[in-house]
């Protein structure tokens, strides 16, 4: 059941000026494109649909075409798609253009009515996520340029919400036919175009309201080091090797520990790190907030958590396999979170000013893109801040069967194993690395 305070953006109302016709939990409107049709030419009956519930819905559309034209000629209107069934995701908004053609000798006229019979079948118990009379404000700028372009085109149409009384729910739109020439119905396809789904929008509060309970009760308990460390280690090795910079075992290990620490910060009370150390990487802070929108105005949800929520919006079964999401679509965002945290740890350890928050974010983007594009990577970009941040926190993620002395010995050798890469352009980072590694070893009575 949806939170009673949830009110998803009213995309349909934005396009129709607020008009809508409700069939169960789905709101619809109808238009013809173009509105004035040339006889013998194809046109579309555009069905705009908005799911106002948090349940998936089967939406059935059956075309109802004029039986006669203005001269009483029968079967002047034809379609290859009499009936279409669309699966609407929870809260989804989209449209479909049903292709129609009228014969070349169709009598011109203004009084033609084209209708679509609408049937709605919720798949599960629906809870309302949009008001029956609308929804939340639409932030067009938060949508992709492609969707903005589609909305601009749809906004030009004259949508109708007129309905025909009877046992069946039929929404109608008026059509004007002018004389024309022969065309082909095959010019048009009945393709569903999604305009808005919960996983696409940028408002994290809606995602948390919808999937926060599932995230907190099912996802977070599975994200412990014994389950996530090894998969993240393997994925990290694979990605850096693919970018042309194979990691040494100790480098991969400390980066994987850094990533695992960010994940464990998501529920710090359960993982023993504590809310103070976790800071805003504490996802439970957002899940339990009584003023979520206020919190999100001042603090950002960890990027990896946003990716996980969007994966749940696509398929809730991902709640049972969150590690698959972490090593897949959420990995880049987890890396972004880790870069931000690692920079702060390195600055605190060295006293060096390594840049502004904006510069660090740009640096993280460059690293993510280099990994995705196959490089280039070098010592500086890999060590600062990921390896160095990982060295600073590695002992916060110790596995039961891990030999701490062996790990310390491997860390102590890193500088020597990378010495061939030393040059004037990275001398500062080498020196910084030596200092950080020396301090890490000194904690345990060792030194370089």
C-alpha positions as CSV (number, residue, x, y, z in Angstrom):
1,X,0.0,0.0,0.0
2,X,1.4,3.4,-1.0
3,X,2.2,6.1,1.6
4,X,-0.8,8.5,1.7
5,X,1.5,11.4,1.3
6,X,2.9,10.2,-2.0
7,X,1.8,12.2,-5.0
8,X,3.7,11.4,-8.2
9,X,4.1,14.1,-11.0
10,X,0.9,14.7,-13.0
11,X,2.4,14.2,-16.5
12,X,-1.0,13.6,-18.1
13,X,-2.4,16.7,-16.6
14,X,0.6,18.7,-17.8
15,X,-0.2,17.6,-21.3
16,X,-4.0,17.9,-21.2
17,X,-4.3,21.1,-19.1
18,X,-5.6,19.1,-16.2
19,X,-8.3,17.1,-18.0
20,X,-8.5,13.4,-17.5
21,X,-10.9,10.4,-17.6
22,X,-10.4,7.8,-15.0
23,X,-10.9,4.1,-15.5
24,X,-10.2,2.4,-12.2
25,X,-6.6,3.4,-11.2
26,X,-5.6,4.6,-14.7
27,X,-6.2,8.1,-16.1
28,X,-6.5,8.5,-19.8
29,X,-7.0,11.0,-22.6
30,X,-7.4,10.7,-26.3
31,X,-6.3,12.7,-29.4
32,X,-5.9,12.2,-33.1
33,X,-2.6,13.0,-34.8
34,X,-3.1,14.9,-37.1
35,X,-6.5,16.2,-36.0
36,X,-7.5,17.0,-39.6
37,X,-7.0,13.8,-41.7
38,X,-6.7,13.5,-45.4
39,X,-8.8,10.7,-46.9
40,X,-6.6,7.9,-48.0
41,X,-3.8,8.8,-45.6
42,X,-2.9,7.2,-42.3
43,X,-3.3,8.8,-38.9
44,X,-2.9,7.9,-35.3
45,X,-5.3,7.7,-32.4
46,X,-3.1,8.7,-29.5
47,X,-4.0,7.1,-26.2
48,X,-2.3,8.8,-23.2
49,X,-2.4,6.8,-20.1
50,X,-1.2,7.5,-16.5
51,X,-1.2,4.8,-13.8
52,X,-2.2,6.5,-10.6
53,X,-1.4,3.4,-8.5
54,X,1.6,1.6,-7.0
55,X,0.6,-1.7,-8.7
56,X,1.4,-2.9,-12.2
57,X,-1.6,-2.8,-14.5
58,X,-2.7,-4.5,-17.7
59,X,-4.3,-1.8,-19.9
60,X,-6.4,-3.1,-22.8
61,X,-7.3,-0.7,-25.6
62,X,-9.9,-1.6,-28.3
63,X,-10.4,0.8,-31.2
64,X,-14.0,1.9,-32.0
65,X,-14.0,3.3,-35.5
66,X,-16.9,5.0,-37.4
67,X,-19.0,2.3,-39.1
68,X,-20.2,4.7,-41.8
69,X,-18.9,7.9,-43.4
70,X,-20.9,11.1,-44.0
71,X,-22.4,9.5,-47.2
72,X,-23.4,6.3,-45.4
73,X,-20.6,4.3,-47.0
74,X,-19.6,1.4,-44.8
75,X,-16.2,0.4,-43.6
76,X,-14.3,3.5,-44.7
77,X,-12.0,3.3,-41.6
78,X,-9.5,0.5,-41.2
79,X,-6.8,-0.5,-38.7
80,X,-4.3,-3.3,-38.3
81,X,-4.5,-3.0,-34.6
82,X,-8.0,-3.5,-33.3
83,X,-6.9,-4.5,-29.8
84,X,-3.8,-3.8,-27.9
85,X,-2.7,-4.8,-24.3
86,X,0.0,-2.8,-22.5
87,X,1.6,-3.6,-19.2
88,X,1.8,-0.4,-17.2
89,X,4.4,-0.3,-14.4
90,X,3.5,1.2,-11.1
91,X,3.0,5.0,-11.5
92,X,4.0,4.8,-15.2
93,X,2.9,7.4,-17.8
94,X,3.1,6.9,-21.5
95,X,1.2,6.8,-24.8
96,X,0.6,4.7,-27.8
97,X,-0.4,5.7,-31.3
98,X,-3.0,3.3,-32.8
99,X,-2.7,3.4,-36.6
100,X,-5.8,4.0,-38.7
101,X,-6.5,4.8,-42.3
102,X,-9.6,6.0,-44.0
103,X,-10.4,5.1,-47.6
104,X,-9.5,7.5,-50.4
105,X,-13.2,8.0,-51.2
106,X,-14.2,8.7,-47.6
107,X,-16.7,11.6,-47.5
108,X,-15.2,14.7,-46.0
109,X,-16.7,15.9,-42.8
110,X,-16.2,17.3,-39.3
111,X,-18.4,15.1,-37.2
112,X,-16.5,11.8,-37.1
113,X,-15.9,10.2,-33.7
114,X,-13.1,7.8,-33.0
115,X,-13.2,6.0,-29.7
116,X,-11.1,3.6,-27.7
117,X,-12.6,1.1,-25.3
118,X,-10.5,1.1,-22.1
119,X,-10.2,-1.9,-19.7
120,X,-8.0,-1.9,-16.6
121,X,-6.8,-4.9,-14.6
122,X,-4.5,-4.2,-11.6
123,X,-2.0,-6.9,-10.9
124,X,-2.1,-6.9,-7.2
125,X,-3.7,-4.6,-4.6
126,X,-3.3,-1.1,-5.8
127,X,-2.5,1.9,-3.6
128,X,-3.0,5.4,-4.9
129,X,0.2,7.4,-5.7
130,X,-1.6,10.2,-7.6
131,X,-4.6,12.1,-6.7
132,X,-7.8,11.2,-8.5
133,X,-7.9,14.8,-9.7
134,X,-4.2,15.1,-10.6
135,X,-0.8,14.7,-9.1
136,X,2.3,16.5,-8.1
137,X,4.0,19.3,-10.0
138,X,6.0,18.3,-13.1
139,X,9.6,19.3,-13.2
140,X,10.2,19.1,-16.9
141,X,13.9,20.1,-16.6
142,X,14.6,16.9,-14.5
143,X,13.5,14.7,-17.5
144,X,15.8,13.6,-20.3
145,X,16.0,15.8,-23.4
146,X,14.4,13.0,-25.4
147,X,11.4,12.9,-23.1
148,X,11.2,16.7,-23.0
149,X,11.0,16.7,-26.8
150,X,8.2,14.1,-26.8
151,X,6.2,16.1,-24.2
152,X,6.6,19.3,-26.3
153,X,5.1,17.4,-29.3
154,X,2.3,15.9,-27.3
155,X,1.4,19.2,-25.8
156,X,0.4,20.5,-29.3
157,X,-2.4,17.9,-29.5
158,X,-6.0,18.5,-28.7
159,X,-6.7,15.8,-26.1
160,X,-10.2,14.8,-25.3
161,X,-11.7,13.1,-22.3
162,X,-15.2,12.7,-23.6
163,X,-16.8,9.3,-22.8
164,X,-19.6,7.3,-24.4
165,X,-22.2,6.1,-22.0
166,X,-23.0,2.4,-21.9
167,X,-21.8,-0.9,-20.5
168,X,-18.3,-0.4,-21.9
169,X,-16.0,2.5,-21.1
170,X,-15.2,4.2,-24.4
171,X,-13.2,7.5,-24.6
172,X,-13.8,9.5,-27.8
173,X,-12.2,12.2,-29.8
174,X,-13.5,14.2,-32.8
175,X,-12.0,13.8,-36.2
176,X,-12.2,16.0,-39.3
177,X,-11.7,14.3,-42.7
178,X,-10.7,16.2,-45.9
179,X,-10.3,14.9,-49.4
180,X,-7.0,13.3,-50.1
181,X,-5.0,10.6,-51.9
182,X,-4.2,7.0,-51.2
183,X,-1.6,6.2,-48.5
184,X,-0.3,3.1,-46.7
185,X,-1.4,2.0,-43.2
186,X,2.0,0.3,-42.7
187,X,3.5,3.8,-42.3
188,X,2.6,3.7,-38.6
189,X,3.3,1.3,-35.8
190,X,1.4,0.8,-32.5
191,X,4.4,1.2,-30.2
192,X,4.1,2.1,-26.5
193,X,6.2,5.1,-25.6
194,X,7.0,5.5,-21.9
195,X,7.2,9.1,-20.7
196,X,7.7,8.6,-17.0
197,X,8.5,5.8,-14.6
198,X,9.6,5.9,-11.0
199,X,13.1,4.6,-11.9
200,X,13.7,7.5,-14.4
201,X,12.8,10.5,-12.3
202,X,15.3,12.4,-10.1
203,X,13.2,12.9,-6.9
204,X,14.8,10.4,-4.5
205,X,12.0,11.0,-1.9
206,X,9.4,9.3,-4.2
207,X,11.7,6.3,-4.5
208,X,12.3,6.1,-0.8
209,X,8.6,6.5,0.0
210,X,7.7,3.7,-2.4
211,X,10.6,1.2,-1.8
212,X,12.2,2.4,1.4
213,X,10.6,-0.4,3.5
214,X,11.7,-3.1,1.0
215,X,15.2,-1.5,0.9
216,X,15.5,-1.4,4.7
217,X,14.0,-4.8,5.5
218,X,15.2,-6.9,2.6
219,X,18.2,-5.3,0.9
220,X,20.3,-3.8,3.8
221,X,20.4,-7.0,5.9
222,X,22.1,-8.7,3.0
223,X,24.8,-6.1,2.5
224,X,27.4,-7.3,5.0
225,X,31.1,-7.7,4.2
226,X,31.0,-11.5,4.1
227,X,28.6,-11.2,1.1
228,X,29.8,-8.1,-0.7
229,X,33.6,-7.9,-0.3
230,X,34.6,-10.8,-2.6
231,X,32.2,-9.9,-5.4
232,X,33.3,-6.2,-5.2
233,X,37.0,-7.3,-5.3
234,X,36.4,-9.4,-8.4
235,X,34.5,-6.7,-10.2
236,X,37.1,-4.1,-9.3
237,X,39.9,-6.2,-10.7
238,X,38.0,-6.8,-13.9
239,X,37.1,-3.2,-14.5
240,X,40.6,-1.8,-13.9
241,X,42.2,-4.5,-16.0
242,X,39.7,-3.7,-18.7
243,X,40.8,-0.1,-18.5
244,X,44.5,-1.1,-19.1
245,X,45.7,-0.8,-15.5
246,X,45.7,-4.2,-13.9
247,X,45.8,-3.9,-10.1
248,X,48.2,-5.5,-7.8
249,X,46.4,-7.9,-5.3
250,X,46.9,-5.4,-2.4
251,X,45.6,-2.5,-4.4
252,X,42.5,-4.4,-5.4
253,X,42.0,-5.5,-1.8
254,X,42.1,-2.0,-0.3
255,X,39.8,-0.5,-3.0
256,X,37.3,-3.4,-2.4
257,X,37.5,-2.8,1.3
258,X,36.8,0.9,0.8
259,X,33.8,0.1,-1.4
260,X,32.6,-2.4,1.3
261,X,33.0,0.2,4.0
262,X,30.7,2.6,2.1
263,X,28.1,-0.2,1.8
264,X,28.3,-1.0,5.5
265,X,27.9,2.7,6.4
266,X,24.4,2.3,5.0
267,X,23.3,0.7,8.3
268,X,26.0,1.7,10.7
269,X,24.3,0.6,13.9
270,X,24.0,-2.9,12.7
271,X,27.5,-3.1,11.2
272,X,29.2,-1.5,14.2
273,X,30.6,1.6,12.5
274,X,28.2,4.1,14.2
275,X,26.2,6.9,12.7
276,X,28.8,9.5,13.5
277,X,31.5,7.8,11.4
278,X,29.0,7.0,8.6
279,X,27.7,10.5,8.3
280,X,25.4,11.0,5.3
281,X,26.6,7.6,3.9
282,X,24.1,6.3,6.5
283,X,21.2,5.2,4.3
284,X,19.0,4.3,7.3
285,X,19.1,8.0,8.1
286,X,17.0,8.7,5.0
287,X,14.8,5.6,5.4
288,X,13.8,6.6,8.9
289,X,13.5,10.4,8.4
290,X,10.3,12.1,9.4
291,X,11.1,15.0,7.2
292,X,12.5,13.3,4.1
293,X,12.2,16.2,1.7
294,X,13.8,18.5,4.2
295,X,16.7,16.1,4.7
296,X,17.2,15.7,0.9
297,X,17.3,19.5,0.6
298,X,20.5,19.6,2.7
299,X,22.0,16.1,2.2
300,X,22.3,13.8,-0.8
301,X,21.3,10.2,-0.7
302,X,24.4,8.0,-1.4
303,X,24.5,7.5,-5.2
304,X,24.7,3.7,-5.0
305,X,21.5,3.7,-2.9
306,X,19.8,5.7,-5.6
307,X,20.9,3.1,-8.2
308,X,19.6,0.3,-6.0
309,X,16.2,2.0,-5.6
310,X,15.9,2.5,-9.3
311,X,16.7,-1.2,-9.8
312,X,13.9,-2.1,-7.4
313,X,11.6,0.3,-9.4
314,X,12.4,-1.8,-12.5
315,X,12.0,-5.1,-10.8
316,X,11.4,-5.7,-7.1
317,X,13.0,-9.1,-7.3
318,X,16.4,-7.4,-7.2
319,X,15.7,-7.0,-3.5
320,X,16.7,-10.7,-3.2
321,X,19.9,-10.3,-5.1
322,X,21.3,-6.8,-4.2
323,X,25.0,-7.8,-4.8
324,X,24.2,-8.4,-8.4
325,X,23.1,-4.7,-8.6
326,X,26.2,-3.5,-6.7
327,X,28.5,-5.2,-9.1
328,X,26.4,-4.2,-12.1
329,X,24.4,-1.0,-12.6
330,X,25.3,0.5,-9.1
331,X,29.0,0.0,-9.3
332,X,29.8,3.3,-11.0
333,X,27.8,5.2,-8.4
334,X,29.4,3.2,-5.6
335,X,32.8,4.2,-7.0
336,X,31.6,7.9,-7.0
337,X,30.7,7.7,-3.4
338,X,34.0,6.0,-2.5
339,X,36.0,8.7,-4.3
340,X,34.3,11.4,-2.3
341,X,34.8,9.7,1.0
342,X,38.4,8.7,0.1
343,X,39.4,12.3,-0.8
344,X,38.2,13.5,2.6
345,X,40.2,10.7,4.4
346,X,43.4,11.5,2.4
347,X,43.1,15.3,3.1
348,X,42.5,14.6,6.8
349,X,45.6,12.4,6.9
350,X,48.0,14.6,4.9
351,X,46.7,18.1,5.5
352,X,46.8,18.7,1.8
353,X,44.1,20.7,0.0
354,X,43.1,18.4,-2.9
355,X,40.4,20.6,-4.3
356,X,36.8,21.7,-3.9
357,X,33.8,19.3,-3.7
358,X,32.9,20.2,-7.3
359,X,36.5,19.4,-8.5
360,X,36.4,16.1,-6.6
361,X,33.1,15.2,-8.3
362,X,34.6,16.0,-11.7
363,X,37.6,13.9,-10.9
364,X,35.3,11.0,-9.9
365,X,33.4,11.4,-13.2
366,X,36.6,11.2,-15.2
367,X,37.7,8.1,-13.4
368,X,34.3,6.4,-13.9
369,X,34.4,7.3,-17.6
370,X,38.0,6.0,-18.0
371,X,36.9,2.7,-16.5
372,X,34.0,2.5,-18.8
373,X,35.9,3.5,-21.9
374,X,38.9,1.3,-21.4
375,X,41.3,4.0,-20.1
376,X,43.6,5.7,-19.9
377,X,44.5,5.2,-16.2
378,X,47.8,5.9,-14.5
379,X,49.3,5.8,-11.0
380,X,48.0,9.1,-9.9
381,X,44.4,8.5,-10.9
382,X,44.3,5.1,-9.4
383,X,46.2,5.9,-6.1
384,X,44.6,9.3,-5.5
385,X,42.3,8.8,-3.9
386,X,41.1,5.1,-4.1
387,X,44.2,3.1,-3.2
388,X,45.3,5.7,-0.6
389,X,41.8,6.0,0.8
390,X,41.6,2.2,0.9
391,X,44.9,2.0,2.8
392,X,43.6,4.5,5.4
393,X,40.5,2.4,6.1
394,X,41.4,-1.2,5.2
395,X,41.5,-2.3,8.9
396,X,37.9,-1.3,9.4
397,X,37.0,-4.3,7.1
398,X,38.8,-7.3,8.4
399,X,37.5,-10.8,7.5
400,X,37.6,-13.6,10.1
401,X,40.1,-15.7,8.1
402,X,42.3,-12.7,7.0
403,X,45.9,-12.6,8.1
404,X,46.6,-9.0,9.1
405,X,50.4,-9.3,9.0
406,X,50.2,-10.6,5.4
407,X,48.0,-7.7,4.4
408,X,50.3,-5.2,6.0
409,X,53.3,-6.8,4.3
410,X,51.6,-6.5,0.9
411,X,50.7,-2.9,1.5
412,X,54.3,-2.1,2.5
413,X,55.5,-3.4,-0.9
414,X,53.2,-1.3,-3.0
415,X,55.4,1.7,-3.5
416,X,58.4,-0.5,-4.5
417,X,56.3,-2.5,-7.0
418,X,55.1,0.7,-8.7
419,X,58.5,2.4,-8.6
420,X,59.0,2.0,-12.3
421,X,56.0,4.4,-12.9
422,X,57.6,7.2,-10.8
423,X,58.2,10.4,-12.7
424,X,58.2,14.2,-12.3
425,X,54.4,14.4,-12.9
426,X,53.5,12.0,-10.1
427,X,56.3,12.5,-7.6
428,X,54.0,14.3,-5.3
429,X,51.5,11.5,-5.2
430,X,54.3,8.9,-4.7
431,X,55.5,10.9,-1.7
432,X,51.9,11.2,-0.4
433,X,51.5,7.4,-0.8
434,X,54.7,6.7,1.0
435,X,53.6,8.8,4.0
436,X,50.1,7.3,4.2
437,X,51.4,3.8,3.9
438,X,54.1,4.5,6.5
439,X,51.5,5.8,9.0
440,X,49.2,2.8,8.3
441,X,52.1,0.5,9.1
442,X,53.2,2.5,12.2
443,X,49.8,1.8,13.8
444,X,50.9,-1.8,14.0
445,X,54.5,-1.1,15.0
446,X,55.8,-1.5,11.5
447,X,57.4,0.9,9.0
448,X,58.7,1.1,5.4
